Amino acid sequence: MTDDDIQIIHSPLTQTYSADGHTLQIEIYRGAGSLWILEIVDELGTSSIWDEQFETDTAALAAAFLAIEEEGIHHFVTTAQREAEAPQFMGGLAQAERPRAPGAPPDLLAPLSDEELDALDGFLLDQDTEEGMTLDMLDGFLHALALGPETVQPSRWLPKVWGQGDGAMLPPAVDLDEANHLLGLVMRHFNSIVLGLEQVPPVLYPLWPTTPYDAGEFEDAETWAYGFTEAVKLNPSAWQPLFDHPEGRQWYRPIHLLGADEVSPEEEALTRTPAQRAALSAQIEGSLLQMHAFWLPLRQVVAERERARARARRLSPKVGRNEPCPCGSGKKFKKCCGASSGLH
């Protein structure tokens, strides 16, 4: 049997993941009758292949998210120095220049079509839980994750999408294939928002409904804004610098007025009519661009730190915890890149 005769089965969980200006391809596949293989491919085609194989594709995806969360996305991004090096093994991952696995699903970076948005909307509306999200709530939630001060890993936010208190990353679908498909739709929608923000100038297409009233039709981003505030609640302290900034409070104001759980009587009076809510909704896109610009320098600093941490792990001799950090900060390694994530 030749390599061409081997049947490669790709999991529907195969997807892209974007953060900090980089996009990774998470490949999950197997041969007929074999265990699942996990491979992460960066923009230059460099692969990280797990030595371990997995009983289920869900377990493989969880391992990918966990590795990205623990190591940082820059651990899987090729540098010019790495490009010049021969393939090598590191921590259970084989790194090598290799072609993409054959038969990978196409268009994993494409925005969702109208039909796919309708399918996702229908599923979210049919969920038998009061804690799950609607499509416009999900869109607001994902916009906050995409432009906010830090990268929040899917393992933290996906359970909130489905309203699952048990921390499940997959939706409570009857059929596993359907659950995998829906997860792929959510991740593609998130990636399309991230990639839109990375354009120059940034491109935004927030989704909220136009609601008919006696006086006409009005845009109403109330549920969208609530989804945005739910993402902020994942780490409110990280967002505090925006709220401490006078202009930041103004940028966030329409989202707060429309989506906050608790507002003052004076604030509530500003959202009572459809026309008032439509006027606030019209301010949101400009606010998103301002908040994105506000957080961008911070995210770039964090991204540079992650690159330095990756270089320290992958290119340098092992560093003692009391030795100077290889990133050049002047601090001891244990107080800098050897510590938990954050700025220094």
Summary of the structure (lengths in Angstrom):
residues: 344
radius of gyration: 21.9
end to end distance: 55.1
largest distance: 74.8
contacts: 1046
relative contact order: 0.11
helix: 48%
strand: 14%
